[in-house]
């Protein structure tokens, strides 16, 4: 009879733990226990609980959203045009305003600023949605005033952006073009047109840069009573045939010449 104690057989759990340790020591991963898939109802219940606050969606400001300024010459005048995209996050959008105000300290000459600012100056520039406090507009208003920006005359629907909340439609004037005093002095008849919305939730804006007012051409209407007027046919013939050029004359130019001759 053996004097030592008889070793009992190890349980399956102990044997499995020992095998896992051996595999780990050999540099191999132990098999992971199979995880049960949570029920579909639990996924829908936790979806809203894991949603991040808006200010955490963009943890770092996007460098591509810096205002882009281009220098150019228009009719002999050196000008600066800054294309702006206001960050959707308020904190980062105010960083854009600070950058523009720093630019204004060393900017001299005609300066145009345009783009999607993602901000409005007051509740008058929105339709639908909850009313905002007046203090929420101060940062944007201060930037425009510090940079010396003045609005241009505009046509079309200035509520350039449209979206929906859960209960109603919201429209805001997020897009605009503004210029400083030097720009308004040189290009005094610059105007802005808000175009039709097409394939986007924003309306494109068209800026017409003009030093003087463009007068529209008066419409021409033919009066049948002219046919009885003496010398009318001779005037038309002279306008049709008299062109001081050896090159072939386009039909449009002949009609235009006749119109000028008749209108005298």
C-alpha positions in Angstrom: 0.0 0.0 0.0 1.3 3.4 -1.0 2.0 5.8 1.9 1.5 9.0 -0.3 -1.9 10.6 -0.9 -3.6 9.6 -4.1 -4.0 12.5 -6.4 -7.5 13.0 -7.4 -8.4 13.8 -11.0 -8.7 17.5 -11.8 -12.0 19.0 -12.8 -12.6 20.0 -16.4 -12.4 23.6 -15.5 -9.0 23.2 -14.0 -7.8 21.3 -17.0 -9.1 24.0 -19.3 -7.4 26.8 -17.3 -4.1 24.9 -17.4 -4.3 24.4 -21.1 -5.0 28.1 -21.7 -1.9 29.0 -19.6 0.2 26.7 -21.7 -1.1 28.2 -24.9 -0.4 31.7 -23.6 3.1 30.8 -22.6 3.7 29.5 -26.1 2.7 32.9 -27.6 -0.7 31.8 -28.7 -3.9 33.4 -27.8 -6.4 31.4 -25.8 -9.8 30.9 -27.4 -12.3 33.6 -26.5 -15.6 32.4 -25.1 -18.5 32.8 -27.6 -20.4 36.0 -26.9 -24.1 36.0 -27.2 -25.6 38.6 -29.6 -27.7 41.1 -27.7 -31.4 41.1 -28.6 -32.6 43.5 -31.3 -34.6 45.5 -28.8 -31.5 46.2 -26.7 -29.7 47.7 -29.8 -32.5 50.2 -30.4 -32.7 51.1 -26.7 -29.0 51.9 -26.5 -28.7 53.7 -29.8 -29.7 57.1 -28.3 -27.7 56.5 -25.1 -24.4 56.2 -27.0 -24.9 59.3 -29.2 -22.2 61.9 -28.6 -23.0 65.6 -27.9 -22.7 67.8 -30.9 -19.5 69.6 -29.6 -17.7 66.3 -29.5 -18.5 65.3 -33.1 -15.7 67.5 -34.3 -12.9 67.1 -31.7 -10.4 69.3 -33.7 -11.0 72.2 -36.0 -10.7 71.3 -39.7 -7.8 73.2 -41.2 -9.6 73.2 -44.6 -12.2 75.5 -43.1 -9.7 78.4 -42.8 -10.8 81.4 -44.8 -9.1 81.6 -48.2 -8.0 85.0 -49.4 -7.1 85.8 -53.0 -5.6 89.0 -54.4 -6.6 90.1 -57.8 -6.9 93.2 -60.1 -10.2 94.4 -61.4 -10.2 97.3 -63.8 -6.8 98.3 -62.6 -7.7 98.2 -58.9 -6.0 95.7 -56.6 -8.6 93.9 -54.5 -8.8 91.1 -51.9 -11.5 88.5 -51.9 -11.9 86.1 -48.9 -14.0 83.0 -49.3 -15.4 81.9 -45.9 -16.9 78.7 -44.5 -18.2 79.1 -41.0 -17.6 75.9 -38.9 -20.8 74.2 -37.9 -19.6 74.0 -34.3 -20.0 77.3 -32.5 -16.7 77.2 -30.7 -14.7 76.6 -33.9 -16.8 79.1 -35.8 -15.8 81.8 -33.4 -12.2 80.9 -34.1 -12.9 81.7 -37.8 -14.2 85.1 -36.7 -11.1 85.8 -34.7 -8.9 84.9 -37.7 -10.8 87.3 -39.9 -10.5 90.1 -37.4 -6.7 89.5 -37.2 -6.6 89.7 -41.0 -8.5 93.0 -41.0 -5.8 94.6 -38.8 -3.3 94.5 -41.7 -5.7 94.7 -44.6 -5.9 97.9 -46.6 -7.7 98.4 -49.9 -10.9 97.0 -51.4 -11.9 93.8 -49.6 -14.8 91.4 -50.4 -16.0 88.6 -48.2 -18.4 85.9 -49.3 -19.4 82.4 -48.6 -21.4 80.1 -46.2 -21.0 81.8 -42.8 -23.2 79.3 -41.1 -24.5 82.1 -39.0 -27.1 85.0 -39.0 -27.1 88.5 -37.6 -30.5 88.4 -36.0 -33.8 86.5 -35.7 -35.0 88.6 -38.7 -32.8 86.4 -40.9 -34.6 83.2 -40.1 -38.0 81.7 -40.5 -39.3 78.8 -38.4 -37.6 77.1 -35.5 -37.1 78.4 -32.0 -36.2 82.0 -31.4 -32.6 82.6 -30.4 -31.3 85.0 -27.8 -29.9 88.3 -29.0 -26.6 87.6 -27.3 -26.0 84.6 -29.5 -25.5 86.9 -32.5 -22.9 89.2 -30.9 -19.8 87.3 -32.0 -20.8 87.4 -35.7 -22.0 91.0 -35.5 -18.7 92.0 -33.8 -16.7 90.4 -36.5 -18.5 92.1 -39.4 -18.2 95.5 -37.6 -14.5 95.0 -36.7 -13.7 94.1 -40.4 -15.8 97.1 -41.6 -18.1 95.0 -43.7 -21.2 96.5 -45.3 -24.1 94.7 -47.0 -24.7 94.9 -50.7 -28.1 95.4 -52.3 -29.6 92.0 -53.1 -32.4 90.3 -55.0 -34.0 86.9 -54.7 -34.8 85.0 -51.6 -32.1 85.8 -49.1 -33.1 82.9 -46.8 -30.5 80.8 -48.6 -30.6 77.6 -46.5 -33.6 75.4 -45.8 -33.9 72.4 -43.6 -36.4 70.7 -41.3 -36.8 70.0 -37.6 -39.0 67.3 -36.3 -42.1 69.6 -36.5 -41.5 72.4 -39.0 -39.4 73.8 -41.9 -36.6 76.2 -41.1 -35.0 78.8 -43.4 -32.0 81.0 -42.6 -29.7 83.4 -44.3 -26.4 81.5 -43.9 -24.9 82.7 -47.2 -23.9 86.3 -47.9 -21.5 88.6 -49.6 -20.2 91.8 -47.9 -17.5 94.4 -48.7 -15.6 97.1 -46.8 -15.9 100.8 -47.4 -13.1 100.9 -50.0 -14.9 98.2 -52.0 -18.2 100.1 -51.9 -16.3 103.3 -52.9 -14.6 101.7 -56.0 -17.3 99.2 -57.0 -20.3 101.3 -55.9 -22.9 99.3 -57.9 -21.9 95.8 -56.8 -25.0 93.7 -56.1 -25.9 90.1 -55.0 -28.5 87.8 -56.4 -29.7 84.7 -54.6 -30.3 82.1 -57.2 -32.7 79.1 -57.2 -31.8 76.1 -55.0 -30.7 73.2 -57.2 -29.4 69.9 -55.8 -28.4 71.4 -52.5 -30.0 72.8 -49.3 -28.2 76.1 -50.0 -29.0 78.7 -52.6 -26.0 79.8 -54.7 -25.2 83.5 -54.6 -24.1 85.5 -57.6 -22.0 88.7 -57.0 -21.9 91.2 -59.8 -18.9 93.5 -59.4 -19.7 96.8 -61.1 -18.2 100.3 -60.9 -21.3 101.9 -62.5 -24.9 101.1 -63.0 -25.7 99.0 -66.0 -28.6 100.4 -68.0 -30.8 97.9 -69.7 -31.4 98.0 -73.4 -34.7 99.3 -74.4 -36.9 96.8 -76.2 -37.6 97.3 -79.9 -41.1 96.9 -81.2 -42.0 97.2 -84.9 -44.9 99.6 -85.6 -46.8 98.7 -88.8 -47.7 102.4 -89.3 -44.0 103.0 -90.3 -44.7 101.2 -93.6 -46.8 104.1 -94.8 -44.1 106.6 -93.7 -42.2 108.3 -96.6 -38.6 107.1 -96.9 -39.1 104.1 -94.6 -38.2 101.4 -97.1 -35.1 103.4 -98.2 -33.9 103.6 -94.5 -34.3 99.9 -94.1 -32.4 99.2 -97.3 -29.5 101.5 -96.3 -29.3 99.8 -92.9 -29.3 96.3 -94.5 -26.7 97.0 -97.1 -24.3 99.7 -95.8 -21.6 97.9 -93.8 -18.1 99.3 -93.9 -16.3 96.0 -94.0 -15.0 93.5 -96.6 -15.9 90.5 -94.3 -19.2 88.7 -94.6 -21.8 90.3 -92.4 -23.9 88.2 -90.0 -27.7 88.3 -90.2 -27.8 89.5 -86.6 -25.6 92.5 -87.4 -27.8 93.5 -90.4 -30.9 93.4 -88.3 -29.2 95.4 -85.5 -28.1 98.0 -88.1 -31.7 98.3 -89.5 -33.0 98.7 -86.0 -30.6 101.6 -85.3 -31.5 103.3 -88.6 -35.2 103.0 -87.9 -35.0 104.3 -84.3 -33.3 107.6 -85.4 
